[in-house]
Amino acid sequence: MTLSDCCAPQPSSTQASCPTCACSGKSVPLVTLKALLTPAALATLDPAETYRFCADVACEVVYFSSTATYGQADVKVPVFQKDERGTTPVCYCFGHTRAGLEQAHREGQAQAIPQSIQAHIRAGRCGCEVNNPQGSCCLGNVNRTLTVLRDARHA
C-alpha cells in the first residue's frame, strides 16, 4: 500500500444513516469487521451486507448495516472517535495514543509522529484496514489531534 492508497478518500457512494443517531456513516471494508469484532459478534456477521462506520462520539453504535448494529462492546479495541481516554489509540498500526501525542506536543516533538507514520506507509507497513476500526488511514486522526493540541496551546 502506498501513501496515496492509504490516505486516499474512501468512496462515499455507499453512505447511509446510522439507525441510532441518524449520522451519516462511511462504508467499511468487511475485512475490518472480521479483524476487529469480538468472537460473539463475528459469529453474527453477514458477509453479504454492506457495513458502515458511525463516528458520532455520543452514539454507542460503531458499525451498522441495513439489518444489524455492532456497538463498542462488540469491538476488540477502543474506538478513537468514541473513547477519549489517553490510552486510546489514535494510530492503531504504530501504537500512538492520545496521551503519547499530548506528550510529544508538550516536548515539541509532535511533527515527528506524522513523519514517522508516513515513512511506515511508504515502506508498506500500514495495516489500517485491519487495525483501525474506521477501516481507513489513521494519519488524518493523528493530524487532526495534533492540530487541536496546537490550537489549544495558542488559544
MDTraj code that builds the backbone (N, CA, C; nanometers):
import mdtraj as md
import numpy as np

residues = "MET THR LEU SER ASP CYS CYS ALA PRO GLN PRO SER SER THR GLN ALA SER CYS PRO THR CYS ALA CYS SER GLY LYS SER VAL PRO LEU VAL THR LEU LYS ALA LEU LEU THR PRO ALA ALA LEU ALA THR LEU ASP PRO ALA GLU THR TYR ARG PHE CYS ALA ASP VAL ALA CYS GLU VAL VAL TYR PHE SER SER THR ALA THR TYR GLY GLN ALA ASP VAL LYS VAL PRO VAL PHE GLN LYS ASP GLU ARG GLY THR THR PRO VAL CYS TYR CYS PHE GLY HIS THR ARG ALA GLY LEU GLU GLN ALA HIS ARG GLU GLY GLN ALA GLN ALA ILE PRO GLN SER ILE GLN ALA HIS ILE ARG ALA GLY ARG CYS GLY CYS GLU VAL ASN ASN PRO GLN GLY SER CYS CYS LEU GLY ASN VAL ASN ARG THR LEU THR VAL LEU ARG ASP ALA ARG HIS ALA".split()
xyz = np.array([
    [0.0851, -0.1178, 0.0000],
    [0.0000, 0.0000, 0.0000],
    [0.0889, 0.1230, 0.0000],
    [0.0601, 0.2163, -0.0842],
    [0.1377, 0.3389, -0.0918],
    [0.0736, 0.4459, -0.0066],
    [0.1468, 0.5517, 0.0177],
    [0.0940, 0.6629, 0.0947],
    [-0.0348, 0.7142, 0.0321],
    [-0.0367, 0.7254, -0.0981],
    [-0.1561, 0.7782, -0.1632],
    [-0.2732, 0.6806, -0.1524],
    [-0.2454, 0.5486, -0.1540],
    [-0.3528, 0.4500, -0.1390],
    [-0.4110, 0.4543, 0.0014],
    [-0.3225, 0.4570, 0.1010],
    [-0.3657, 0.4521, 0.2395],
    [-0.4496, 0.5742, 0.2765],
    [-0.4066, 0.6882, 0.2301],
    [-0.4707, 0.8127, 0.2709],
    [-0.5731, 0.8651, 0.1710],
    [-0.5995, 0.7887, 0.0674],
    [-0.6974, 0.8318, -0.0317],
    [-0.8360, 0.8340, 0.0308],
    [-0.9185, 0.9305, -0.0042],
    [-1.0548, 0.9326, 0.0471],
    [-1.1273, 0.8042, 0.0088],
    [-1.2053, 0.7555, 0.1016],
    [-1.2813, 0.6344, 0.0759],
    [-1.4049, 0.6700, -0.0068],
    [-1.4511, 0.5786, -0.0911],
    [-1.5704, 0.6069, -0.1707],
    [-1.6876, 0.6419, -0.0784],
    [-1.7614, 0.7425, -0.1158],
    [-1.8723, 0.7846, -0.0304],
    [-2.0077, 0.7509, -0.0905],
    [-2.0089, 0.6793, -0.1989],
    [-2.1349, 0.6490, -0.2661],
    [-2.2208, 0.5500, -0.1876],
    [-2.1609, 0.4834, -0.0880],
    [-2.2367, 0.3854, -0.0107],
    [-2.2742, 0.4383, 0.1270],
    [-2.2738, 0.5696, 0.1458],
    [-2.3076, 0.6252, 0.2756],
    [-2.4559, 0.6073, 0.3028],
    [-2.4829, 0.5850, 0.4304],
    [-2.6206, 0.5751, 0.4781],
    [-2.6209, 0.6267, 0.6212],
    [-2.7375, 0.6358, 0.6803],
    [-2.7502, 0.6908, 0.8147],
    [-2.7519, 0.5830, 0.9207],
    [-2.6857, 0.6135, 1.0332],
    [-2.6861, 0.5238, 1.1486],
    [-2.8298, 0.5135, 1.2001],
    [-2.8783, 0.3929, 1.2261],
    [-3.0160, 0.3780, 1.2730],
    [-3.0389, 0.4324, 1.4139],
    [-2.9322, 0.4552, 1.4893],
    [-2.9467, 0.5049, 1.6261],
    [-2.9394, 0.6567, 1.6343],
    [-2.8401, 0.7175, 1.5654],
    [-2.8214, 0.8620, 1.5782],
    [-2.8514, 0.9397, 1.4500],
    [-2.8741, 0.8696, 1.3406],
    [-2.9043, 0.9273, 1.2095],
    [-2.7857, 0.9983, 1.1447],
    [-2.6665, 0.9838, 1.2007],
    [-2.5477, 1.0414, 1.1378],
    [-2.5087, 0.9577, 1.0171],
    [-2.4501, 1.0229, 0.9206],
    [-2.4039, 0.9552, 0.8003],
    [-2.2873, 0.8640, 0.8360],
    [-2.2843, 0.7453, 0.7755],
    [-2.1759, 0.6509, 0.8019],
    [-2.1011, 0.6165, 0.6754],
    [-1.9686, 0.6028, 0.6876],
    [-1.8861, 0.5654, 0.5726],
    [-1.8757, 0.4144, 0.5629],
    [-1.8742, 0.3655, 0.4419],
    [-1.8588, 0.2231, 0.4159],
    [-1.7251, 0.1748, 0.4711],
    [-1.7263, 0.0569, 0.5306],
    [-1.6076, -0.0027, 0.5906],
    [-1.5831, -0.1374, 0.5236],
    [-1.4572, -0.1690, 0.4921],
    [-1.4297, -0.2998, 0.4318],
    [-1.4703, -0.4136, 0.5268],
    [-1.5203, -0.5205, 0.4727],
    [-1.5611, -0.6359, 0.5522],
    [-1.4441, -0.6902, 0.6336],
    [-1.3238, -0.6826, 0.5788],
    [-1.2060, -0.7333, 0.6492],
    [-1.1853, -0.6594, 0.7820],
    [-1.2253, -0.5333, 0.7898],
    [-1.2136, -0.4566, 0.9135],
    [-1.2998, -0.5197, 1.0214],
    [-1.4244, -0.5481, 0.9883],
    [-1.5132, -0.6101, 1.0867],
    [-1.4640, -0.7491, 1.1248],
    [-1.4184, -0.8260, 1.0272],
    [-1.3680, -0.9597, 1.0559],
    [-1.2485, -0.9552, 1.1506],
    [-1.1662, -0.8528, 1.1379],
    [-1.0476, -0.8405, 1.2219],
    [-1.0793, -0.7873, 1.3612],
    [-1.1804, -0.7021, 1.3735],
    [-1.1987, -0.6290, 1.4980],
    [-1.3215, -0.6650, 1.5804],
    [-1.4166, -0.7375, 1.5245],
    [-1.5320, -0.7777, 1.6057],
    [-1.4920, -0.8873, 1.7036],
    [-1.5554, -0.8862, 1.8200],
    [-1.5337, -0.9929, 1.9172],
    [-1.5844, -1.1238, 1.8578],
    [-1.5394, -1.2372, 1.9088],
    [-1.5865, -1.3645, 1.8535],
    [-1.7394, -1.3784, 1.8525],
    [-1.8057, -1.3354, 1.9579],
    [-1.9524, -1.3464, 1.9628],
    [-2.0180, -1.2605, 1.8557],
    [-1.9682, -1.1402, 1.8368],
    [-2.0243, -1.0512, 1.7342],
    [-1.9909, -1.1034, 1.5945],
    [-1.8697, -1.1512, 1.5769],
    [-1.8285, -1.2041, 1.4466],
    [-1.9175, -1.3209, 1.4036],
    [-1.9632, -1.3979, 1.4993],
    [-2.0486, -1.5134, 1.4683],
    [-2.1828, -1.4715, 1.4090],
    [-2.2197, -1.3440, 1.4231],
    [-2.3473, -1.2955, 1.3686],
    [-2.3294, -1.2135, 1.2406],
    [-2.2054, -1.1934, 1.1989],
    [-2.1760, -1.1109, 1.0819],
    [-2.2305, -1.1742, 0.9541],
    [-2.2988, -1.0943, 0.8747],
    [-2.3480, -1.1395, 0.7448],
    [-2.2567, -1.0824, 0.6370],
    [-2.1707, -1.1654, 0.5772],
    [-2.0750, -1.1139, 0.4782],
    [-2.1401, -1.0570, 0.3530],
    [-2.2660, -1.0809, 0.3321],
    [-2.3341, -1.0260, 0.2149],
    [-2.3785, -0.8811, 0.2371],
    [-2.3765, -0.8359, 0.3602],
    [-2.4194, -0.6993, 0.3937],
    [-2.3078, -0.5987, 0.3666],
    [-2.3453, -0.4732, 0.3484],
    [-2.2516, -0.3616, 0.3434],
    [-2.2572, -0.2950, 0.4794],
    [-2.1413, -0.2793, 0.5421],
    [-2.1347, -0.2207, 0.6759],
    [-2.0765, -0.0812, 0.6695],
    [-2.1197, 0.0016, 0.7628],
    [-2.0760, 0.1402, 0.7702],
    [-2.0283, 0.1712, 0.9115],
    [-1.9452, 0.2727, 0.9228],
    [-1.8867, 0.3159, 1.0491],
    [-1.9567, 0.4423, 1.0958],
    [-2.0022, 0.4420, 1.2207],
    [-2.0633, 0.5613, 1.2800],
    [-1.9576, 0.6294, 1.3664],
    [-1.9204, 0.7520, 1.3312],
    [-1.8155, 0.8247, 1.4021],
    [-1.8697, 0.9177, 1.5102],
    [-1.9990, 0.9218, 1.5314],
    [-2.0579, 1.0110, 1.6317],
    [-2.0129, 0.9688, 1.7709],
    [-1.9444, 1.0591, 1.8406],
    [-1.8900, 1.0296, 1.9733],
    [-1.9997, 0.9929, 2.0734],
    [-2.1176, 1.0469, 2.0573],
    [-2.2262, 1.0228, 2.1525],
    [-2.3052, 0.8957, 2.1240],
    [-2.2786, 0.8316, 2.0123],
    [-2.3551, 0.7136, 1.9717],
    [-2.2804, 0.5861, 2.0092],
    [-2.3517, 0.4910, 2.0641],
    [-2.2932, 0.3622, 2.1034],
    [-2.2576, 0.2761, 1.9822],
    [-2.3259, 0.2974, 1.8702],
    [-2.3056, 0.2144, 1.7514],
    [-2.1695, 0.2456, 1.6880],
    [-2.0963, 0.1390, 1.6539],
    [-1.9699, 0.1530, 1.5817],
    [-1.9930, 0.1164, 1.4356],
    [-2.0547, 0.0005, 1.4110],
    [-2.0825, -0.0465, 1.2752],
    [-2.2313, -0.0719, 1.2601],
    [-2.2818, -0.0478, 1.1394],
    [-2.4218, -0.0781, 1.1125],
    [-2.4396, -0.1182, 0.9678],
    [-2.5442, -0.1940, 0.9449],
    [-2.5864, -0.2315, 0.8095],
    [-2.7369, -0.2141, 0.8059],
    [-2.7983, -0.2605, 0.6999],
    [-2.9439, -0.2479, 0.6910],
    [-3.0140, -0.3429, 0.7880],
    [-2.9413, -0.4423, 0.8408],
    [-3.0058, -0.5413, 0.9288],
    [-2.9398, -0.5583, 1.0648],
    [-2.8245, -0.4959, 1.0896],
    [-2.7536, -0.5192, 1.2152],
    [-2.6783, -0.3963, 1.2623],
    [-2.6534, -0.3910, 1.3924],
    [-2.5653, -0.2899, 1.4500],
    [-2.4673, -0.3604, 1.5438],
    [-2.3486, -0.3030, 1.5539],
    [-2.2468, -0.3506, 1.6466],
    [-2.1979, -0.2310, 1.7263],
    [-2.2012, -0.2434, 1.8590],
    [-2.1598, -0.1344, 1.9465],
    [-2.0162, -0.1482, 1.9923],
    [-1.9765, -0.0573, 2.0789],
    [-1.8400, -0.0563, 2.1291],
    [-1.8034, -0.1864, 2.2000],
    [-1.8979, -0.2470, 2.2674],
    [-1.8716, -0.3735, 2.3376],
    [-1.8448, -0.4883, 2.2404],
    [-1.8826, -0.4719, 2.1154],
    [-1.8634, -0.5757, 2.0134],
    [-1.7291, -0.5635, 1.9414],
    [-1.6505, -0.4618, 1.9742],
    [-1.5233, -0.4359, 1.9063],
    [-1.4095, -0.4634, 2.0048],
    [-1.3041, -0.5274, 1.9564],
    [-1.1921, -0.5707, 2.0406],
    [-1.1044, -0.4579, 2.0921],
    [-1.1095, -0.3419, 2.0294],
    [-1.0227, -0.2298, 2.0663],
    [-1.1068, -0.1066, 2.0961],
    [-1.0541, -0.0131, 2.1770],
    [-1.1264, 0.1131, 2.1952],
    [-1.1318, 0.1880, 2.0626],
    [-1.2416, 0.2554, 2.0389],
    [-1.2630, 0.3264, 1.9127],
    [-1.2296, 0.4742, 1.9333],
    [-1.1294, 0.5225, 1.8604],
    [-1.0799, 0.6601, 1.8747],
    [-1.1923, 0.7626, 1.8777],
    [-1.2852, 0.7533, 1.7848],
    [-1.3911, 0.8534, 1.7742],
    [-1.4887, 0.8480, 1.8929],
    [-1.4876, 0.7420, 1.9699],
    [-1.5865, 0.7238, 2.0752],
    [-1.5273, 0.7119, 2.2156],
    [-1.3957, 0.7079, 2.2271],
    [-1.3297, 0.6861, 2.3553],
    [-1.2191, 0.7896, 2.3718],
    [-1.2377, 0.8825, 2.4622],
    [-1.1454, 0.9945, 2.4756],
    [-1.0364, 0.9729, 2.5800],
    [-1.0205, 0.8506, 2.6304],
    [-0.9150, 0.8238, 2.7285],
    [-0.7769, 0.8398, 2.6637],
    [-0.6789, 0.8712, 2.7445],
    [-0.5427, 0.8898, 2.6964],
    [-0.4806, 0.7638, 2.6397],
    [-0.5278, 0.6487, 2.6848],
    [-0.4721, 0.5217, 2.6386],
    [-0.5307, 0.4754, 2.5057],
    [-0.6309, 0.5452, 2.4559],
    [-0.6952, 0.5072, 2.3304],
    [-0.6029, 0.5374, 2.2126],
    [-0.5857, 0.4402, 2.1228],
    [-0.5007, 0.4655, 2.0058],
    [-0.5589, 0.5735, 1.9155],
    [-0.4700, 0.6537, 1.8617],
    [-0.5046, 0.7457, 1.7542],
    [-0.4542, 0.6821, 1.6248],
    [-0.3361, 0.6202, 1.6340],
    [-0.2786, 0.5427, 1.5239],
    [-0.2696, 0.3974, 1.5704],
    [-0.3541, 0.3138, 1.5132],
    [-0.3634, 0.1744, 1.5557],
    [-0.2477, 0.0892, 1.5058],
    [-0.1899, 0.1236, 1.3952],
    [-0.0811, 0.0427, 1.3391],
    [0.0486, 0.0582, 1.4174],
    [0.0784, 0.1790, 1.4616],
    [0.2088, 0.2062, 1.5205],
    [0.2011, 0.2509, 1.6662],
    [0.0837, 0.2352, 1.7288],
    [0.0701, 0.2496, 1.8732],
    [0.0716, 0.3899, 1.9290],
    [0.0400, 0.4892, 1.8502],
    [0.0360, 0.6259, 1.9027],
    [-0.0993, 0.6508, 1.9692],
    [-0.0952, 0.6862, 2.0960],
    [-0.2170, 0.7109, 2.1739],
    [-0.2400, 0.8608, 2.1895],
    [-0.3574, 0.8955, 2.2428],
    [-0.3853, 1.0370, 2.2720],
    [-0.2804, 1.0922, 2.3679],
    [-0.2513, 1.0166, 2.4739],
    [-0.1531, 1.0627, 2.5731],
    [-0.0153, 1.0777, 2.5109],
    [0.0224, 0.9860, 2.4232],
    [0.1520, 0.9953, 2.3557],
    [0.1616, 1.1175, 2.2667],
    [0.0529, 1.1491, 2.1968],
    [0.0519, 1.2690, 2.1129],
    [0.0602, 1.3945, 2.1991],
    [-0.0104, 1.3945, 2.3120],
    [-0.0051, 1.5098, 2.4023],
    [0.1365, 1.5300, 2.4558],
    [0.2027, 1.4205, 2.4934],
    [0.3395, 1.4297, 2.5437],
    [0.4338, 1.4801, 2.4349],
    [0.4231, 1.4260, 2.3163],
    [0.5076, 1.4708, 2.2056],
    [0.4851, 1.6191, 2.1771],
    [0.3604, 1.6619, 2.1856],
    [0.3278, 1.8032, 2.1640],
    [0.3943, 1.8903, 2.2709],
    [0.3824, 1.8503, 2.3973],
    [0.4437, 1.9269, 2.5070],
    [0.5953, 1.9369, 2.4906],
    [0.6557, 1.8302, 2.4388],
    [0.8009, 1.8248, 2.4248],
    [0.8508, 1.8830, 2.2922],
    [0.7584, 1.9351, 2.2102],
    [0.7976, 1.9940, 2.0826],
    [0.8357, 1.8909, 1.9769],
    [0.7914, 1.7669, 1.9939],
    [0.8258, 1.6588, 1.9014],
    [0.7053, 1.6096, 1.8212],
    [0.5973, 1.6847, 1.8202],
    [0.4718, 1.6390, 1.7601],
    [0.4850, 1.6059, 1.6120],
    [0.5583, 1.6854, 1.5355],
    [0.5657, 1.6633, 1.3905],
    [0.6427, 1.5374, 1.3537],
    [0.7217, 1.4848, 1.4455],
    [0.7959, 1.3610, 1.4178],
    [0.7001, 1.2426, 1.4030],
    [0.5850, 1.2490, 1.4670],
    [0.4911, 1.1360, 1.4627],
    [0.4299, 1.1195, 1.3240],
    [0.3667, 1.2216, 1.2649],
    [0.3139, 1.2020, 1.1296],
    [0.4231, 1.1680, 1.0284],
    [0.5412, 1.2250, 1.0466],
    [0.6512, 1.1928, 0.9556],
    [0.6891, 1.0460, 0.9662],
    [0.6929, 0.9938, 1.0873],
    [0.7239, 0.8523, 1.1092],
    [0.6164, 0.7632, 1.0470],
    [0.4909, 0.7996, 1.0684],
    [0.3802, 0.7210, 1.0122],
    [0.3886, 0.7225, 0.8591],
    [0.4142, 0.8384, 0.7997],
    [0.4266, 0.8466, 0.6538],
    [0.5396, 0.7584, 0.6029],
    [0.6499, 0.7538, 0.6749],
    [0.7615, 0.6676, 0.6343],
    [0.7202, 0.5204, 0.6402],
    [0.6468, 0.4817, 0.7442],
    [0.5971, 0.3444, 0.7542],
    [0.5004, 0.3122, 0.6399],
    [0.4149, 0.4064, 0.6061],
    [0.3199, 0.3860, 0.4963],
    [0.3953, 0.3652, 0.3656],
    [0.4933, 0.4515, 0.3403],
    [0.5742, 0.4384, 0.2178],
    [0.6473, 0.3041, 0.2125],
    [0.6829, 0.2515, 0.3280],
    [0.7540, 0.1235, 0.3345],
    [0.6578, 0.0040, 0.3284],
    [0.5270, 0.0315, 0.3170],
    [0.4286, -0.0757, 0.3035],
    [0.3911, -0.1436, 0.4338],
    [0.4078, -0.0765, 0.5475],
    [0.3791, -0.1366, 0.6776],
    [0.2417, -0.1012, 0.7334],
    [0.1706, -0.0153, 0.6668],
    [0.0395, 0.0290, 0.7145],
    [-0.0619, -0.0849, 0.7036],
    [-0.1414, -0.1025, 0.8070],
    [-0.2463, -0.2048, 0.8054],
    [-0.3761, -0.1501, 0.8610],
    [-0.4058, -0.0256, 0.8263],
    [-0.5240, 0.0418, 0.8816],
    [-0.6543, -0.0338, 0.8551],
    [-0.6635, -0.0998, 0.7399],
    [-0.7888, -0.1683, 0.7070],
    [-0.8205, -0.2813, 0.8042],
    [-0.7203, -0.3330, 0.8772],
    [-0.7473, -0.4381, 0.9755],
    [-0.7201, -0.3941, 1.1184],
    [-0.6551, -0.2810, 1.1383],
    [-0.6223, -0.2344, 1.2724],
    [-0.7100, -0.1200, 1.3214],
    [-0.7513, -0.0324, 1.2318],
    [-0.8272, 0.0873, 1.2677],
    [-0.9767, 0.0591, 1.2518],
    [-1.0551, 0.0764, 1.3577],
    [-1.1989, 0.0490, 1.3476],
    [-1.2704, 0.1236, 1.2353],
    [-1.2216, 0.2387, 1.1940],
    [-1.2880, 0.3104, 1.0844],
    [-1.2505, 0.2512, 0.9493],
    [-1.1561, 0.1563, 0.9471],
    [-1.1220, 0.0851, 0.8238],
    [-1.0439, 0.1643, 0.7220],
    [-0.9908, 0.2789, 0.7626],
    [-0.9135, 0.3624, 0.6718],
    [-0.7957, 0.4227, 0.7476],
    [-0.7142, 0.4985, 0.6790],
    [-0.5895, 0.5512, 0.7322],
    [-0.6090, 0.6319, 0.8612],
    [-0.5211, 0.6071, 0.9567],
    [-0.5223, 0.6770, 1.0856],
    [-0.4559, 0.8141, 1.0798],
    [-0.3797, 0.8401, 0.9755],
    [-0.2996, 0.9626, 0.9692],
    [-0.3853, 1.0888, 0.9819],
    [-0.5037, 1.0874, 0.9259],
    [-0.5933, 1.2028, 0.9401],
    [-0.6303, 1.2270, 1.0858],
    [-0.6571, 1.1207, 1.1612],
    [-0.6885, 1.1349, 1.3035],
    [-0.5690, 1.1913, 1.3796],
    [-0.4497, 1.1445, 1.3458],
    [-0.3277, 1.1934, 1.4103],
    [-0.3116, 1.3427, 1.3822],
    [-0.3213, 1.3810, 1.2564],
    [-0.3039, 1.5225, 1.2198],
    [-0.4106, 1.6109, 1.2831],
    [-0.5361, 1.5654, 1.2852],
    [-0.6428, 1.6455, 1.3476],
    [-0.6185, 1.6606, 1.4978],
    [-0.5759, 1.5536, 1.5630],
    [-0.5488, 1.5594, 1.7071],
    [-0.4349, 1.6564, 1.7357],
    [-0.3289, 1.6509, 1.6573],
    [-0.2168, 1.7427, 1.6763],
    [-0.2575, 1.8870, 1.6493],
    [-0.3442, 1.9093, 1.5520],
    [-0.3936, 2.0446, 1.5235],
    [-0.4734, 2.0979, 1.6416],
    [-0.5591, 2.0157, 1.6990],
    [-0.6375, 2.0576, 1.8162],
    [-0.5439, 2.0938, 1.9317],
    [-0.4418, 2.0117, 1.9547],
    [-0.3462, 2.0401, 2.0615],
    [-0.2723, 2.1712, 2.0347],
    [-0.2294, 2.1912, 1.9114],
    [-0.1572, 2.3140, 1.8747],
    [-0.2485, 2.4363, 1.8912],
    [-0.3725, 2.4243, 1.8440],
    [-0.4657, 2.5368, 1.8527],
    [-0.5004, 2.5687, 1.9979],
    [-0.5125, 2.4675, 2.0826],
    [-0.5438, 2.4888, 2.2236],
    [-0.4282, 2.5605, 2.2935],
    [-0.3079, 2.5316, 2.2524],
    [-0.1905, 2.5951, 2.3117],
    [-0.1853, 2.7437, 2.2781],
    [-0.2312, 2.7784, 2.1568],
    [-0.2264, 2.9177, 2.1115],
    [-0.3527, 2.9965, 2.1431],
    [-0.4485, 2.9315, 2.2058],
    [-0.5762, 2.9996, 2.2359],
    [-0.5663, 3.0857, 2.3588],
])
top = md.Topology()
chain = top.add_chain()
for i, resn in enumerate(residues, 1):
    res = top.add_residue(resn, chain, resSeq=i)
    for name in ("N", "CA", "C"):
        top.add_atom(name, md.element.get_by_symbol(name[0]), res)
traj = md.Trajectory(xyz[None], top)
